Amino acid sequence: MKTIQALLACVFFLASGLSHAANNYQDWWWNPAQSGMGLNVGQQNDTLFVAWFNYGDDTRASFLTMGGVLSGNTLTGPLLRNTGPVPGPNYNPALVKQTAVGTATITFNSNTDATLTYSYDNKGGSMSLQRFSFANPNLNQTWTVVNTNTTTDCANPSVNGTLTKLQSIKLQQEASGKFTAIGNDLDGSNMCIAAMTLQPAGSRASAVGTMACEGSVIGNLTFDDLLIQSDYLNFSYTVTDMNKDRSCIQKGKMSGIVNKDTLQTFDYKTARQNQILKGFSKTFNVTGDCKGTFSLTESPAAKTNWNGKSVYAVGTTEIVTLPNCSLGMSDTQTRITYYDMNFVPLVQIPSKGRYIEYVVNSQPNFIKVGDTGTLGTWYNWDNISKSHLGAFDVLSYTVEPDTSTSVIFNMLDHSVLDTNQNDSNTQLRYRLTAAGDLDWISVTIDFPSTKGRLVFQ
């Protein structure tokens, strides 16, 4: 119990310690149109010290300083020019002199932009400033955080209120400033997945995107004042336009410490994309209650249009040869699967007239041993008009250990008939290597009521 109390105390202390970040202006600031000079702003509590690096009338490098206590979002004070001895063993700080040469005011219009107004040496003017970004934060980490949020304006008043709880949030860097944020309770429940675009602002950042949560809740998501510093994470967020109640607005803050994760991560998303783009062919020997073969061929993905959207199309041929099998599975089937431009499946059009529609829940990017999640659901309609739902398949996954350079991605397919009876449970096992190879290694199908089992290897 003492250990748990200590953890909670540590995390809540961290959240409290970082709660002033929205008014912390410590950073490098500059005007991109006046590259080559800028301001270094240091902050301790509400006191600021500012060094303005610029150039003198002789075009040589110079700097002016100012300091004082913030008044709201504004600092006003004298501009000081400093002179003193050169560095070295005979340096004498008593020779440092400060001379007031003018005044300046810095107004922080927001946490990411400011205005400098100055007057010195018969010069005067103003300039817009923004935080100077020269390095991106390390997003590929997982944190345990305190999430405090308040929901307001909901049409259903019972949804309004304030909530505080411990959660886990995992960020995964992608290309072109995009990243995925995965949040859930510490037991893995209440998962939300957000596709975000990072907007750096000096030592801080903001981000915008959309999120999808368990219970088919979706909404627009904004991160503000995102700070990742050493082991610490802190940011504010806003959720709007939630499909369950579009009038709802949720504002919150997350603060926490990084989880020390020594498990190797594997890039599942890229490996799966490459597999779709390249296509593959594999033949399995079938054992269990029937004997025979199963061959699968998928064509390389080709760009096309579907329902007015740019998509990838993949043609698939399945040949099941199980002589004298009471399960009646010997057959040849073909289908076309359409993927969106992020390689998320949309629909399958089988040759036998059915229409199979996919509703995504999550798309794992980087995975490691122990990861679990729900991928989505295939809805098997009897025809393209979707007049009757014949069955649906819920896909989930677990990541299992394999070798020092590979893991097993175990996809679980729970198939349910329209009568709400279990049709089958299937495990599709893939080996994912550190080199990015994704190979389908086995399939196991268990039919209900001990009707039989098939193993494809």
Backbone torsions as a table, in degrees:
resi	resn	phi	psi	omega
1	MET	NA	-39.1	179.2
2	LYS	-61.9	-37.7	179.8
3	THR	-63.1	-44.6	179.1
4	ILE	-63.8	-43.8	179.5
5	GLN	-62.3	-38.3	179.9
6	ALA	-66.1	-40.2	178.4
7	LEU	-62.7	-47.6	-180.0
8	LEU	-61.4	-42.0	179.9
9	ALA	-63.1	-40.6	-179.8
10	CYS	-63.5	-47.2	-176.6
11	VAL	-67.9	-42.5	-179.8
12	PHE	-68.5	-32.8	175.1
13	PHE	-64.9	-40.8	178.0
14	LEU	-61.4	-45.4	-179.6
15	ALA	-60.5	-41.2	179.4
16	SER	-66.7	-40.5	-177.3
17	GLY	-66.5	-28.1	-178.6
18	LEU	-97.2	1.6	-172.6
19	SER	-69.9	-14.1	179.0
20	HIS	-89.4	5.1	-172.5
21	ALA	-61.5	-26.6	-177.6
22	ALA	-64.5	-22.1	179.7
23	ASN	-112.7	25.0	179.5
24	ASN	-104.7	117.4	-174.6
25	TYR	-105.3	10.3	-177.9
26	GLN	-64.1	121.9	-177.8
27	ASP	174.9	177.6	164.3
28	TRP	-88.3	135.4	179.4
29	TRP	-125.3	147.5	-179.6
30	TRP	-158.1	173.4	170.2
31	ASN	-116.9	115.4	-175.8
32	PRO	-57.1	-26.5	179.4
33	ALA	-76.4	-11.2	179.5
34	GLN	-125.9	50.1	-179.0
35	SER	-60.2	141.8	-179.3
36	GLY	114.3	-14.2	173.6
37	MET	-138.6	163.3	-179.7
38	GLY	-178.6	-176.3	-177.4
39	LEU	-121.7	137.5	170.7
40	ASN	-103.7	117.6	-177.4
41	VAL	-108.7	118.2	173.2
42	GLY	-104.9	143.4	-177.1
43	GLN	-136.8	132.3	171.5
44	GLN	-131.8	113.9	-170.4
45	ASN	55.2	-122.5	-179.4
46	ASP	-102.7	12.1	-179.9
47	THR	-101.2	132.1	-178.7
48	LEU	-115.8	145.1	168.2
49	PHE	-125.5	128.7	-172.9
50	VAL	-123.9	129.9	172.3
51	ALA	-115.7	119.8	-178.1
52	TRP	-102.1	107.9	179.6
53	PHE	-88.0	118.2	-177.7
54	ASN	-145.9	-153.6	-176.9
55	TYR	-134.3	146.5	179.4
56	GLY	-88.8	-178.1	179.4
57	ASP	-61.4	-23.8	178.7
58	ASP	-87.6	8.4	-179.9
59	THR	69.0	4.5	178.7
60	ARG	-83.4	154.6	179.3
61	ALA	-59.5	140.2	-179.7
62	SER	-145.7	169.8	171.3
63	PHE	-153.4	149.1	175.9
64	LEU	-122.8	150.6	180.0
65	THR	-125.3	157.6	172.8
66	MET	-154.0	162.6	179.8
67	GLY	-163.8	166.4	178.4
68	GLY	155.4	-173.9	-178.3
69	VAL	-96.4	134.3	177.4
70	LEU	-61.3	140.2	169.8
71	SER	-113.1	97.5	-171.8
72	GLY	68.1	-112.8	178.8
73	ASN	-113.5	22.4	-172.9
74	THR	-129.5	139.9	171.9
75	LEU	-121.3	125.1	176.5
76	THR	-126.5	138.0	179.5
77	GLY	-177.1	175.6	179.4
78	PRO	-72.1	145.6	170.8
79	LEU	-89.7	128.8	-175.2
80	LEU	-114.4	136.9	172.1
81	ARG	-106.4	134.1	-174.6
82	ASN	-111.2	142.2	171.6
83	THR	-131.4	156.6	-179.4
84	GLY	179.1	-177.5	-177.0
85	PRO	-76.4	161.9	177.3
86	VAL	-73.4	156.5	177.3
87	PRO	-63.1	150.8	176.9
88	GLY	153.1	178.8	-176.6
89	PRO	-66.1	-20.5	-179.2
90	ASN	-99.1	18.0	-178.4
91	TYR	-60.8	131.2	-178.8
92	ASN	-122.6	105.9	-178.0
93	PRO	-62.9	-18.6	179.0
94	ALA	-67.3	-18.2	-179.6
95	LEU	-85.9	-4.5	178.6
96	VAL	-73.6	128.2	-179.1
97	LYS	-123.5	144.0	176.4
98	GLN	-121.2	131.7	-179.8
99	THR	-126.3	126.0	176.5
100	ALA	-72.9	124.7	-177.6
101	VAL	-118.9	-2.8	-179.3
102	GLY	170.1	-162.9	179.4
103	THR	-134.8	162.1	178.0
104	ALA	-152.4	154.7	175.2
105	THR	-133.0	129.8	173.0
106	ILE	-112.3	121.2	176.5
107	THR	-111.6	120.2	179.3
108	PHE	-89.6	100.7	-176.7
109	ASN	-68.8	-28.7	174.8
110	SER	-155.0	-170.8	178.9
111	ASN	-78.0	-5.5	-177.0
112	THR	-126.5	-7.1	176.8
113	ASP	-140.7	149.9	-175.2
114	ALA	-146.7	168.1	176.7
115	THR	-128.4	127.5	175.6
116	LEU	-103.9	122.9	173.8
117	THR	-114.6	130.7	-172.0
118	TYR	-141.2	158.0	174.1
119	SER	-152.5	117.3	178.5
120	TYR	-163.1	151.0	176.7
121	ASP	47.1	43.8	-178.9
122	ASN	61.6	22.0	174.6
123	LYS	-115.2	150.3	177.7
124	GLY	-158.3	155.3	178.8
125	GLY	163.9	-168.1	177.5
126	SER	-148.1	156.9	177.3
127	MET	-148.1	148.2	174.6
128	SER	-81.2	144.0	-179.5
129	LEU	-128.3	151.5	171.6
130	GLN	-142.6	161.2	178.8
131	ARG	-63.4	142.9	-177.2
132	PHE	-93.6	116.9	-178.1
133	SER	-100.0	123.6	176.8
134	PHE	-134.4	1.3	176.2
135	ALA	-156.1	143.7	178.6
136	ASN	-91.7	149.7	178.9
137	PRO	-70.5	159.2	176.3
138	ASN	-82.1	101.2	-175.9
139	LEU	-85.7	-20.0	-174.0
140	ASN	-80.7	68.3	-178.8
141	GLN	-145.7	166.2	176.5
142	THR	-125.3	134.3	-177.6
143	TRP	-122.9	149.1	164.8
144	THR	-96.5	124.4	-169.6
145	VAL	-129.2	158.2	165.1
146	VAL	-93.7	119.7	179.5
147	ASN	-107.1	112.9	175.7
148	THR	-116.1	123.6	-178.5
149	ASN	-140.9	157.3	176.7
150	THR	-128.5	127.7	178.8
151	THR	-106.7	130.7	-176.9
152	THR	-135.4	168.4	170.7
153	ASP	66.1	14.8	-179.4
154	CYS	-73.5	141.4	176.9
155	ALA	-61.3	-32.1	174.2
156	ASN	-95.1	103.6	-173.6
157	PRO	-58.4	-24.5	-178.0
158	SER	-66.9	-18.4	179.6
159	VAL	-80.6	-24.6	-179.4
160	ASN	-66.3	151.3	176.3
161	GLY	147.9	179.1	-179.1
162	THR	-116.1	138.8	-176.5
163	LEU	-136.8	139.0	174.3
164	THR	-131.2	128.4	177.7
165	LYS	-157.3	160.5	175.0
166	LEU	-81.9	136.0	179.2
167	GLN	-143.0	173.4	173.9
168	SER	-114.9	138.9	174.1
169	ILE	-132.4	131.6	-178.4
170	LYS	-120.7	128.5	177.4
171	LEU	-109.9	139.5	-178.9
172	GLN	-132.3	116.6	-177.8
173	GLN	-71.2	137.7	173.4
174	GLU	-123.3	-162.0	-176.7
175	ALA	-87.4	156.8	171.9
176	SER	58.7	39.1	176.3
177	GLY	78.6	1.5	-179.1
178	LYS	-87.7	149.2	175.9
179	PHE	-152.3	160.9	177.6
180	THR	-109.0	135.6	175.7
181	ALA	-115.7	124.7	179.9
182	ILE	-119.0	117.9	-179.9
183	GLY	-119.8	143.1	176.9
184	ASN	-161.3	165.6	173.5
185	ASP	-66.5	164.8	-174.5
186	LEU	-65.0	-20.9	177.1
187	ASP	-89.2	5.5	178.3
188	GLY	91.5	-5.0	-178.7
189	SER	-85.1	173.6	177.7
190	ASN	54.0	49.3	-177.1
191	MET	-77.4	136.9	170.6
192	CYS	-126.8	139.9	179.6
193	ILE	-125.4	129.3	-177.7
194	ALA	-124.1	137.6	172.9
195	ALA	-101.2	115.2	-169.1
196	MET	-124.2	158.0	173.2
197	THR	-121.7	123.5	-175.5
198	LEU	-80.1	139.7	175.0
199	GLN	-125.1	91.9	-175.9
200	PRO	-61.6	146.2	175.5
201	ALA	-146.1	79.6	-178.3
202	GLY	65.7	-133.3	179.7
203	SER	-74.7	-5.9	179.9
204	ARG	-119.7	179.6	-179.4
205	ALA	-159.2	166.1	168.9
206	SER	-127.3	171.6	179.9
207	ALA	-157.1	149.2	176.7
208	VAL	-132.2	151.3	178.9
209	GLY	175.2	-162.7	179.1
210	THR	-126.7	153.5	-178.8
211	MET	-129.3	155.8	173.3
212	ALA	-134.3	132.4	-176.3
213	CYS	-122.8	163.6	174.6
214	GLU	-56.9	146.2	-174.8
215	GLY	88.9	11.5	178.2
216	SER	61.2	36.7	176.4
217	VAL	-95.4	127.5	176.3
218	ILE	-127.4	159.7	179.7
219	GLY	-173.4	172.2	174.8
220	ASN	-90.4	141.5	-173.0
221	LEU	-131.0	137.1	176.3
222	THR	-129.7	131.7	170.5
223	PHE	-101.6	136.1	175.2
224	ASP	-125.8	147.4	174.3
225	ASP	53.9	46.0	179.7
226	LEU	-73.9	119.6	-179.3
227	LEU	-124.3	120.0	172.4
228	ILE	-118.8	111.9	-173.9
229	GLN	-136.6	113.9	-176.5
230	SER	55.9	-119.1	-177.9
231	ASP	-93.6	6.0	-169.7
232	TYR	-108.7	145.7	176.4
233	LEU	-129.4	137.2	177.4
234	ASN	-152.0	131.0	173.5
235	PHE	-162.8	159.0	172.2
236	SER	-103.2	154.7	179.7
237	TYR	-144.2	156.9	177.1
238	THR	-136.0	133.0	175.9
239	VAL	-115.7	128.6	179.3
240	THR	-134.9	168.8	174.6
241	ASP	56.0	44.0	178.5
242	MET	-73.4	131.2	-172.0
243	ASN	-64.9	-26.2	179.0
244	LYS	-72.5	-27.3	179.1
245	ASP	-161.7	91.8	-170.5
246	ARG	-64.3	-16.4	179.0
247	SER	-81.3	-14.7	-178.0
248	CYS	-65.1	141.0	170.9
249	ILE	-129.4	127.7	177.8
250	GLN	-119.2	124.3	176.8
251	LYS	-118.7	136.6	-177.4
252	GLY	-154.3	179.8	178.4
253	LYS	-142.7	138.9	174.7
254	MET	-120.5	132.7	176.9
255	SER	-138.9	134.3	-178.3
256	GLY	-171.7	-174.5	-176.0
257	ILE	-120.3	149.3	-174.5
258	VAL	-72.2	145.3	173.0
259	ASN	-84.5	129.8	177.3
260	LYS	-78.9	102.2	-173.4
261	ASP	-110.2	113.7	-178.9
262	THR	-97.7	-2.4	-179.3
263	LEU	-75.7	140.6	179.7
264	GLN	-70.8	139.1	176.7
265	THR	-101.9	151.8	-177.6
266	PHE	-127.8	139.7	-175.7
267	ASP	-86.3	84.6	-178.9
268	TYR	-68.9	-41.7	-174.5
269	LYS	-58.5	-48.7	-179.0
270	THR	-66.0	-40.5	179.8
271	ALA	-62.7	-41.5	179.4
272	ARG	-68.0	-40.8	177.1
273	GLN	-60.6	-44.7	179.8
274	ASN	-63.3	-37.6	178.6
275	GLN	-63.7	-41.7	178.9
276	ILE	-65.9	-42.3	-177.8
277	LEU	-67.9	-37.0	-176.0
278	LYS	-86.4	-27.4	-172.4
279	GLY	76.6	166.6	177.4
280	PHE	-160.6	165.8	178.0
281	SER	-143.0	136.3	-178.4
282	LYS	-151.7	143.2	176.1
283	THR	-118.9	131.1	-179.3
284	PHE	-109.8	145.5	165.3
285	ASN	-86.4	134.9	-176.5
286	VAL	-105.0	128.4	175.1
287	THR	-128.2	-177.3	-177.2
288	GLY	109.3	-134.1	-178.4
289	ASP	-79.8	-8.7	173.4
290	CYS	-138.6	155.3	179.5
291	LYS	-121.3	141.5	178.4
292	GLY	164.8	-148.7	-178.6
293	THR	-136.2	158.8	174.7
294	PHE	-140.4	122.7	178.2
295	SER	-120.3	142.3	-177.4
296	LEU	-132.6	130.6	176.5
297	THR	-130.6	128.0	175.9
298	GLU	-120.2	129.2	180.0
299	SER	-73.9	156.0	173.2
300	PRO	-59.3	144.0	-179.0
301	ALA	-63.2	138.0	178.0
302	ALA	-124.1	136.1	178.4
303	LYS	-71.7	137.3	178.4
304	THR	-157.2	-169.4	177.2
305	ASN	-121.0	143.3	177.4
306	TRP	-146.5	123.9	-177.2
307	ASN	53.6	37.6	177.0
308	GLY	79.1	7.8	-178.5
309	LYS	-117.3	149.4	172.3
310	SER	-75.0	127.3	-176.1
311	VAL	-141.9	171.2	168.0
312	TYR	-103.8	141.7	177.2
313	ALA	-119.7	135.1	179.1
314	VAL	-127.1	126.2	175.6
315	GLY	-92.8	135.3	-176.6
316	THR	-126.6	137.1	173.3
317	THR	-124.5	126.6	177.8
318	GLU	-118.0	129.2	176.7
319	ILE	-122.3	113.5	179.6
320	VAL	-108.4	119.6	179.5
321	THR	-121.3	101.1	-179.7
322	LEU	-130.9	83.8	-177.0
323	PRO	-59.3	138.1	174.9
324	ASN	55.9	38.1	-178.7
325	CYS	-97.0	122.0	-179.0
326	SER	-67.2	-16.0	179.2
327	LEU	-78.2	-10.4	173.2
328	GLY	63.0	42.8	-174.4
329	MET	-103.5	-1.4	-179.9
330	SER	-68.7	123.0	-174.5
331	ASP	-174.5	163.4	169.9
332	THR	-121.6	126.6	-178.1
333	GLN	-130.0	146.2	172.7
334	THR	-128.0	156.1	178.2
335	ARG	-160.8	162.7	172.6
336	ILE	-118.5	128.6	176.2
337	THR	-109.3	130.5	178.0
338	TYR	-104.6	133.0	177.7
339	TYR	-117.7	147.1	172.7
340	ASP	-75.0	-179.2	-173.6
341	MET	-72.8	-6.6	172.5
342	ASN	-101.2	13.3	176.8
343	PHE	66.0	27.5	171.9
344	VAL	-91.6	126.7	-178.4
345	PRO	-63.4	146.2	179.2
346	LEU	-113.0	-61.4	-179.2
347	VAL	-146.4	160.8	168.8
348	GLN	-121.9	136.6	176.9
349	ILE	-115.7	95.8	178.9
350	PRO	-72.8	160.8	-178.4
351	SER	-70.2	-16.5	-174.7
352	LYS	-97.4	21.5	169.2
353	GLY	89.3	-2.4	177.9
354	ARG	-80.3	171.4	-179.9
355	TYR	-138.0	115.7	-173.2
356	ILE	-115.5	116.6	-172.4
357	GLU	-110.1	138.3	-176.5
358	TYR	-107.9	133.4	173.2
359	VAL	-116.9	113.1	-173.8
360	VAL	-78.6	143.5	172.2
361	ASN	-108.5	-47.7	177.3
362	SER	-154.8	154.3	176.3
363	GLN	-126.9	104.0	-178.0
364	PRO	-65.0	141.3	176.8
365	ASN	-101.8	-83.1	175.7
366	PHE	-94.7	135.1	-177.1
367	ILE	-127.1	161.2	176.0
368	LYS	-149.1	167.3	-179.4
369	VAL	-57.3	132.3	179.6
370	GLY	100.1	-15.2	179.0
371	ASP	-66.5	142.1	175.0
372	THR	-138.7	163.9	176.7
373	GLY	174.4	168.4	175.3
374	THR	-102.5	125.6	-176.6
375	LEU	-83.7	-48.1	-177.8
376	GLY	164.3	-169.2	-176.6
377	THR	-134.3	132.6	170.9
378	TRP	-94.1	125.3	176.7
379	TYR	-103.7	116.0	-174.2
380	ASN	-95.3	98.4	178.5
381	TRP	-88.7	147.6	-178.0
382	ASP	-70.9	-21.7	-179.6
383	ASN	-152.9	170.4	-173.9
384	ILE	-69.7	-20.2	177.6
385	SER	-80.3	-5.9	176.4
386	LYS	58.7	42.6	-179.5
387	SER	-81.2	-20.6	-179.7
388	HIS	-148.1	128.5	177.9
389	LEU	-89.9	111.6	-177.0
390	GLY	-81.1	-33.9	-178.6
391	ALA	-169.3	168.3	172.5
392	PHE	-143.2	150.0	-178.1
393	ASP	-121.0	121.2	177.5
394	VAL	-96.7	122.9	-177.8
395	LEU	-104.6	132.1	173.7
396	SER	-136.9	177.6	-178.5
397	TYR	-151.2	156.5	167.9
398	THR	-134.1	151.6	177.9
399	VAL	-110.9	121.9	-173.6
400	GLU	-113.7	154.6	178.9
401	PRO	-68.8	152.1	177.7
402	ASP	-137.8	-84.7	176.1
403	THR	-126.4	-176.7	179.5
404	SER	-68.3	-17.4	-177.8
405	THR	-123.3	17.4	-179.8
406	SER	-155.3	160.4	173.8
407	VAL	-134.2	165.7	175.4
408	ILE	-105.0	121.9	173.7
409	PHE	-94.0	106.6	-174.4
410	ASN	-100.8	103.6	179.7
411	MET	-90.4	129.5	-177.9
412	LEU	-108.9	126.7	-178.3
413	ASP	-117.5	109.2	178.7
414	HIS	-102.0	110.0	-175.0
415	SER	-99.6	130.3	-177.4
416	VAL	-127.2	132.8	178.6
417	LEU	-77.5	168.1	179.5
418	ASP	-65.2	-16.9	176.6
419	THR	-84.6	7.2	-179.1
420	ASN	67.7	22.3	175.9
421	GLN	-98.7	144.6	177.7
422	ASN	-67.7	126.2	179.6
423	ASP	-92.0	-44.3	179.3
424	SER	-169.9	161.4	171.9
425	ASN	-124.8	123.6	-174.7
426	THR	-122.1	137.7	172.1
427	GLN	-113.5	122.7	176.5
428	LEU	-112.9	114.0	-172.1
429	ARG	-106.8	128.6	179.4
430	TYR	-120.9	145.1	173.0
431	ARG	-101.8	124.6	177.8
432	LEU	-112.7	123.2	-178.0
433	THR	-100.4	163.1	177.5
434	ALA	-63.9	-23.5	178.2
435	ALA	-78.4	-6.6	176.9
436	GLY	95.7	14.2	178.2
437	ASP	-88.5	132.4	178.4
438	LEU	-119.9	113.4	-174.4
439	ASP	-124.1	129.5	178.2
440	TRP	-77.5	120.1	-172.0
441	ILE	-109.9	-26.2	-180.0
442	SER	-166.2	159.9	175.0
443	VAL	-137.1	135.1	174.3
444	THR	-126.9	125.7	179.9
445	ILE	-116.3	121.9	175.8
446	ASP	-110.0	120.6	178.1
447	PHE	-91.3	151.5	-174.2
448	PRO	-72.2	164.3	175.3
449	SER	55.5	37.4	177.2
450	THR	53.7	33.1	179.3
451	LYS	-71.8	-22.5	178.4
452	GLY	154.5	170.6	179.8
453	ARG	-143.7	139.0	175.9
454	LEU	-124.7	140.7	179.3
455	VAL	-126.1	122.2	179.6
456	PHE	-107.6	121.1	180.0
457	GLN	-139.5	NA	NA
